Amino acid sequence: MSRRARAAGFGLLAILAAALAAGIADGYGSSVAQGYGPLRPVVIVERGLREGRPLDPAELSTALELRRVPARFVPPGALAVPQDALGLAPVAPLPAGSYLLAAQLRPPRPSRSDGVALEGHRRPVEISVSGAEALLAAGPASRGAKVDVVVTSEPNGTGPGRTYIAAAGVPLLALGPGADGPGPGGASVATLGLSKREALRLIAAESFARKLTLLPSG
């Protein structure tokens, strides 16, 4: 047999071996899927969480991770999307690498010092806002006041940005200066009592809007 014929024979054997290996792998994968069930999304604690601290929008992306695991390994009550934990607080410390279960979370208990009670469907959510100097000057008196959150979007190629009310008449739970400190035109950090829909709308607005402004409601 010539050298060329032997090379062709070896090549054919290599192709057959690869096809056989692929078939075995596919069969093994199918058997695993049949044995453990289809893959399901599940929320994993990527960074340890403290007891009693409500999860804000930043922690949804930094402390939680979405993975897909076989259905057989998903415990009852495991969250399927990180947003379901928004504004809820762990009932006990949660270590990194653990599943995040609905039973491990609860609405935060209102502080007696602020005297603001939230309705059952609202949760405290922290956002960065502008134009809150007048409310900051009111100090503790502003807690519990109803405010409107006004979103001003960036200009686009077809015209100026638009301004609209993204959340109306929501309770203001706390307000303080932002990372740059107090001062005219500086950002403030507001904790608002928001419904899930309002919270998701404002989280999205923070990523594209030029600014979010607090105005006294009414």
N, C-alpha and C positions, 0 to 999 in steps of 0.2 A: 504494500500500500504506500502511495506517495506521501510526502510530507504535507502537501496541500489537502489531500483527502483526509489524513489524520486530523489536521486542524479543523476541517469542516465537521468531522465527526465529534470532536471535543466541543465545538461550538454548539452543535445540536444537542449534545448531552447537557450542556450548561443551561440551554433554554428550557429543556424538559425539567431539569432540577429546579429552576426558578419557578416554573409554572406549578410544579408539585408543592413547593414550599408555600407559594401564594395560596394554593388551595387548602393546605393544612391550616394556614393562618386564618383564612376566611372561615373555615369550619370551626376553629377554636373560638374566634370572635363571636360567631353565631351561637355557639354553645354557652359562652359566657353571658351573652345577652339574654338567652333563654333561661339561664339559671339564676341571674341576678336582676333581671328586668331592664327596661329601657332607662336611658340616662335622664335624670331630672335636675333642674336648676335648684340650687340650695345655697343659702347664705352661710359663709364661714367667718368666724371672728379672726381677722388677720392680726389685730393688735389688741391686747388685753383691754377690757372695759371695766370701769369702776362702777361700784354699786351706787344707785341713786342719781347718776348724772344723765340727763336727757341727751339723746343723740341728736346732734345738729347736722345740717347739710354737709359740712366739711368732713365730719366723721363717717358719714355714709360712704365716702370715697376713699378715706384713708384707713379706717379701722375695720371695714367690712369688705369681703370679697365674694363674688358670685362664681360658683363652680358647678360642674355637672357631674353627678355621681350616679351609679346604679340605684334604681328605686329601692332595692332590697336594703340598702345601707342608710336610707334617709329616715331619720327618726320621726315619729308623729309630732306634728306641730312645727316642723322646721319651716322657716321663712323661705319663700322662693324669690323675693326681690328685696334689696336693701331698703327701698323707700317705705316698706311696711313698718320699719323700725323708727321712722322719723318722729322725733319728739318724745319717744318712750324712753324709760330709764330701766336699766338692769336691776332686778330684785336682789342680786348677789354679784360679786365679782366674776367676770367671765374670762377664762384664760384664752390665749391665742391658740388657734387650731381647732376650737370647738365649734359645733353647729350652733346656730342662733335659733332658739325656739321661742314661739309666741308666749309660752308659759314663763319664760325668763324675763319678760318685759312687762311694765305696767306704766300707766300715765303717772307723771311725777306728781308728788303731793304738793299742793299749793303752800307757799310759805305764809305763816301767820303774819309776818312783818309787812307783806305787801297788801294783804287783805283782798286779793283778787281771786275769785273762784271762776274756773273755766267750766263751760258746758261740756258734756261728755264727749262731743265729737271734735272738740278743739284741743290742740296741743301747743305747748310753748316752743317756738322756733326762733332762732337768732339769725338776724340778717344785718347787713351793713347798709346804712341809709345816709342821705344828705339832708340838709336843710332842717335839722332838728334843734337848732340853737334855742328857739323859744321854749320848746318842751324841756330841754335840758335845764334852762333857767328856772323852770317851775319846780325842778327837783322831785322829791317824793310825791308832790301833789299831782304830777302827771300820771302816776301809776293808776291803772284802771280806766284811764280815759280812752274813749273810742277814737281811732285814727283811721285815715285813708292812706293807703300806700300807692303813690303815683309813680309810674314807670315812664321814663323818657328814653326812647331808643336812639341809637346812633343814626346820623344821616346816611342815606344810601345814594346810589347813583342816579336815582330818579327823582329825588327830592329830599326835603328835610325829614328828620326823624319825627315820630309822633309821640304824643304824651297822652296817657290814659290811666284810669284807676284800675289797678290789678286786684286790690282787696279793699273793700269798703267797710267802715264801721267795725274794725277789729280791735280787741282790747290790747292796750299797751301794758305789758307786765313789768318791763324794766328798760331803762335807757341809760347809756353811758358813753363817754368819748371812745373813739376808735383807737387804732394802734398808733396814730400820729398825735394823739392827745387832743385836748379841747382847743377850740379856736374857730374863728369865723370861716365858713366854707369847708371845714374839716368833716370827715366821715364820723358817724356815730354808730354804735352797736345797739340795736333795738331787739328786745325779746317780745314777740307778739303771740297772742293766742289765735292760731290759725287752724282752719279745717285742712284736711289732707289735700283737697283740690287747690286751696289758696296757697298752701305751702309749696306744692309742686310748681305752681304757676310762678311764684316769686323766685324759687331756685333757678328755674329756667331763665327768668328775667335777669338775674344777677350775672349770667354768663354772656348776655348780649347787649344789655341796656347800658346807656351812658351813666345813668344814675337812678337811684330809687329814693323818693322823697316822702317824708311823713308830713301829713297835714291833719290838723284837728278835724274830726268828722262833724258834719253838719254845718 
